[in-house]
């Protein structure tokens, strides 16, 4: 929207970070489902990586995404106050989805793949 209005918008990080990460770190099926919605602003996303106790030290992130095999879904968990996500800019108010970066845990073991983005709904529309 910035290129249309010439004004700094609450969607700048949606365009520069969210859609970029979504396009490179998703499966073809996920891209086919989510990218058209992101481009049409049906979803407005934020990039939720920074944590209170770790800043942008990605390797130090505490937030976990635990695979729940029964529901075939990820349960996102911030185990301490230092794992609190800090919103980048105005997207915490504008976004209805977030790419939450978390350490993946499967069958009780943290995978050695580094933090991965998990698409998390924040609110309706």
C-alpha positions in Angstrom: 0.0 0.0 0.0 2.9 2.4 0.6 3.6 2.4 -3.2 0.0 3.5 -3.7 -0.3 6.1 -0.9 3.3 7.3 -0.6 2.8 7.0 3.2 4.2 4.7 5.8 1.5 2.1 6.4 0.9 -0.5 9.1 1.2 -3.0 6.3 4.8 -2.4 5.4 6.1 -5.4 7.3 3.3 -7.5 5.9 4.6 -6.8 2.4 8.3 -6.9 3.2 8.7 -9.7 5.8 5.5 -11.7 6.2 4.8 -12.4 2.5 8.4 -13.0 1.8 8.9 -15.6 4.6 5.6 -17.2 3.8 6.6 -17.6 0.1 10.0 -19.2 0.9 9.3 -21.2 4.0 6.0 -22.9 3.0 5.1 -25.9 0.9 3.7 -25.5 -2.6 0.2 -26.4 -1.2 0.5 -23.9 1.7 1.7 -21.2 -0.8 -1.3 -21.9 -3.1 -3.7 -21.5 -0.2 -2.2 -18.6 1.7 -0.3 -16.3 -0.8 -3.4 -15.2 -2.8 -5.1 -14.3 0.5 -2.0 -12.3 1.7 -1.6 -10.5 -1.7 -5.3 -9.5 -1.6 -5.0 -8.4 2.1 -7.6 -11.0 3.2 -5.0 -11.9 5.7 -2.5 -9.3 7.1 0.4 -10.9 8.7 3.1 -10.0 11.1 6.5 -11.5 11.7 6.6 -12.6 15.4 10.2 -13.5 16.1 11.6 -11.1 18.6 11.3 -12.1 22.3 11.5 -10.0 25.4 14.6 -11.9 26.8 16.3 -12.6 23.5 15.7 -9.8 21.1 16.6 -11.0 17.7 18.9 -13.8 18.9 17.1 -16.4 16.9 19.0 -19.3 18.4 18.0 -18.2 21.9 14.3 -18.2 21.1 12.3 -20.1 23.8 8.8 -20.3 22.2 8.0 -23.9 21.3 5.6 -25.4 18.8 4.8 -28.9 20.1 3.3 -31.4 17.6 0.0 -32.8 18.8 -0.3 -36.0 16.8 -3.9 -36.6 17.9 -5.1 -33.3 16.4 -2.4 -33.2 13.7 -1.6 -29.6 14.8 1.1 -27.5 16.5 0.5 -26.2 20.0 2.5 -22.9 20.4 3.8 -22.4 23.9 5.8 -19.5 25.4 7.3 -21.2 28.5 8.4 -18.0 30.4 7.9 -14.3 30.5 11.2 -13.9 28.6 9.6 -15.8 25.7 7.0 -13.0 25.2 6.8 -12.0 21.6 7.3 -8.2 20.9 5.4 -6.9 17.9 7.3 -5.3 15.0 5.7 -1.9 14.5 2.0 -1.4 14.1 1.3 -4.9 12.9 0.4 -6.1 16.3 -2.7 -4.0 16.0 -3.3 -4.5 12.2 -2.6 -8.2 11.7 -5.0 -11.0 11.8 -2.4 -13.7 11.5 1.2 -14.1 12.6 4.2 -16.1 11.5 5.4 -17.1 15.0 8.9 -18.4 15.1 9.3 -21.3 17.5 11.5 -24.3 18.3 9.8 -27.5 17.0 9.2 -30.3 19.5 8.1 -33.7 18.3 7.6 -36.7 20.7 9.1 -34.7 23.5 12.3 -33.9 21.7 13.4 -30.5 20.3 14.3 -30.9 16.6 17.7 -29.6 15.6 16.3 -27.5 12.8 16.3 -24.1 14.4 13.2 -22.0 14.9 10.5 -22.4 12.2 7.5 -20.2 11.4 4.1 -21.4 12.4 1.1 -19.5 11.0 -1.1 -18.5 13.9 -4.5 -16.8 13.7 -4.7 -13.8 15.9 -8.3 -12.5 15.4 -11.1 -12.6 12.9 -10.6 -10.2 10.0 
